[in-house]
Amino acid sequence: MSELAAGTKAPAFSLPGLGGGNVGVPTGASLTCVVVFKSSCPTCRWALPYFQALHAGTKNGPLAVIGIAEDEPAEARALAEDLALDFPIALEGEPWATSEAYECITVPTMFLLDGDDRVILTSPGFARDDMIEVARRTAEIAGGDPFDPFGGKDMPPFRPG
């Protein structure tokens, strides 16, 4: 099994949101970055602030960042508070049907979706160049300069999940 390939239609989902209501892929977004994570994963804890930076740097822009936490609500809430995450987070419990539908084999895994919910990019673990590609595509749609989610830091090319 491997993650969803480029060109694949991403499965729709609607899961309870950490802040209440339901969370799913938003309609009308030009790009959606879905990141699946777990609070006990060291790479997730390390990478999530950069997804937050993407979210903060592109607010009111063409990119929507959505998290799917494979956690109990209390664990997900503690992680979100600890890392000051304010993008929408969906709560997924066992048997992780949405993660399975997205064919996740590790956390974190990022899926970049186009406006038709087709997968543009799948990135298991943390890959610096994939995050840069998300920022580049977002800027291309917005007609501006790419946002640096790393704040000028020299990042490792890859961190496994």
C-alpha positions as CSV (number, residue, x, y, z in Angstrom):
1,M,0.0,0.0,0.0
2,S,1.2,3.5,-0.7
3,E,-0.3,7.0,-0.3
4,L,-2.7,8.5,-2.9
5,A,-0.9,9.2,-6.1
6,A,-0.9,12.5,-8.0
7,G,-4.1,12.9,-10.1
8,T,-6.2,10.7,-7.8
9,K,-9.5,12.2,-6.5
10,A,-9.1,12.7,-2.8
11,P,-11.8,11.0,-0.7
12,A,-14.3,13.5,0.9
13,F,-14.5,13.4,4.7
14,S,-16.3,15.1,7.4
15,L,-15.0,14.6,10.9
16,P,-15.6,16.2,14.3
17,G,-13.5,19.3,14.6
18,L,-11.3,20.1,17.5
19,G,-13.0,23.5,17.9
20,G,-16.5,22.0,17.4
21,G,-18.5,21.4,14.3
22,N,-17.2,19.2,11.5
23,V,-14.0,19.6,9.4
24,G,-13.5,18.4,5.8
25,V,-11.9,19.7,2.6
26,P,-13.3,23.1,2.1
27,T,-15.3,23.9,-1.0
28,G,-14.0,26.7,-3.1
29,A,-10.3,26.5,-2.0
30,S,-7.8,26.7,-4.9
31,L,-5.4,24.5,-2.9
32,T,-5.9,22.5,0.3
33,C,-3.0,21.1,2.3
34,V,-4.3,18.1,4.4
35,V,-1.8,16.9,7.0
36,V,-2.4,13.7,8.9
37,F,-0.6,13.5,12.2
38,K,-0.4,12.0,15.7
39,S,0.6,13.8,18.9
40,S,2.9,11.0,20.0
41,C,5.0,11.2,16.7
42,P,8.2,13.2,17.2
43,T,8.4,14.2,13.5
44,C,4.8,15.4,13.6
45,R,5.5,17.6,16.6
46,W,8.6,18.9,14.8
47,A,6.9,19.5,11.5
48,L,3.5,21.0,12.6
49,P,4.8,24.5,13.4
50,Y,5.8,24.7,9.7
51,F,2.3,23.8,8.6
52,Q,1.1,26.5,11.0
53,A,3.5,28.9,9.3
54,L,2.1,28.0,5.9
55,H,-1.4,28.6,7.3
56,A,-0.5,31.9,8.9
57,G,1.4,33.1,5.9
58,T,-1.4,32.4,3.5
59,K,-4.5,33.4,5.4
60,N,-7.2,34.8,3.2
61,G,-5.2,33.3,0.3
62,P,-5.7,30.4,-2.0
63,L,-4.4,27.8,0.4
64,A,-6.4,26.1,3.2
65,V,-4.5,24.0,5.7
66,I,-6.5,21.2,7.4
67,G,-5.1,18.7,10.0
68,I,-6.4,15.2,10.7
69,A,-5.3,14.2,14.2
70,E,-5.2,10.4,14.9
71,D,-5.7,11.2,18.6
72,E,-8.2,11.4,21.4
73,P,-9.6,14.9,21.7
74,A,-7.6,15.7,24.9
75,E,-4.3,14.7,23.2
76,A,-5.1,16.7,20.1
77,R,-6.1,19.7,22.1
78,A,-3.0,19.6,24.2
79,L,-0.8,19.4,21.1
80,A,-2.7,22.2,19.3
81,E,-2.3,24.4,22.4
82,D,1.4,23.5,23.0
83,L,2.2,24.3,19.3
84,A,-0.2,27.2,19.0
85,L,-2.0,25.6,16.0
86,D,-5.0,27.5,14.7
87,F,-5.8,25.8,11.5
88,P,-8.8,23.5,11.5
89,I,-8.1,20.1,13.0
90,A,-10.3,17.1,12.4
91,L,-10.4,14.3,15.1
92,E,-10.1,10.8,13.9
93,G,-10.3,7.8,16.2
94,E,-9.7,4.2,15.5
95,P,-10.1,2.5,13.0
96,W,-8.8,5.7,11.2
97,A,-11.1,5.3,8.2
98,T,-10.2,8.6,6.7
99,S,-6.4,7.9,7.0
100,E,-7.1,4.5,5.5
101,A,-9.1,6.1,2.6
102,Y,-6.1,8.4,2.0
103,E,-3.8,5.3,2.1
104,C,-1.6,6.8,4.8
105,I,1.2,4.5,5.8
106,T,3.0,6.9,8.1
107,V,2.5,10.2,10.0
108,P,3.0,12.9,9.2
109,T,1.7,12.7,5.7
110,M,0.8,15.8,3.7
111,F,-1.6,15.8,0.7
112,L,-1.8,18.9,-1.5
113,L,-5.1,19.0,-3.3
114,D,-6.2,21.2,-6.2
115,G,-9.6,23.0,-6.4
116,D,-11.2,19.9,-7.8
117,D,-9.9,17.8,-4.8
118,R,-7.4,16.0,-6.9
119,V,-4.0,15.1,-5.4
120,I,-1.2,17.2,-6.7
121,L,1.4,16.1,-4.2
122,T,1.7,13.4,-1.5
123,S,4.5,13.8,1.0
124,P,5.1,11.2,3.7
125,G,7.3,12.2,6.6
126,F,8.7,15.7,6.4
127,A,10.2,16.8,3.1
128,R,11.6,20.3,2.8
129,D,11.3,20.5,-0.9
130,D,7.6,19.5,-0.8
131,M,6.8,22.3,1.7
132,I,8.6,24.7,-0.6
133,E,6.5,23.4,-3.5
134,V,3.3,24.1,-1.6
135,A,4.5,27.7,-1.0
136,R,5.5,28.1,-4.6
137,R,2.1,26.8,-6.0
138,T,0.3,29.0,-3.5
139,A,2.2,32.1,-4.6
140,E,1.7,31.2,-8.3
141,I,-2.1,31.2,-7.8
142,A,-2.0,34.3,-5.6
143,G,0.2,36.2,-8.0
144,G,2.9,37.0,-5.4
145,D,6.2,35.8,-4.1
146,P,6.5,32.4,-2.4
147,F,6.1,32.4,1.3
148,D,9.0,30.9,3.3
149,P,7.4,28.6,5.9
150,F,10.8,28.1,7.5
151,G,11.5,31.7,8.3
152,G,15.0,31.5,6.6
153,K,16.1,28.5,8.7
154,D,18.3,25.9,7.1
155,M,16.1,22.8,7.1
156,P,17.0,19.2,6.7
157,P,15.9,17.7,3.4
158,F,13.9,14.9,5.0
159,R,12.8,13.6,8.3
160,P,11.0,10.2,8.4
161,G,7.7,9.8,10.2
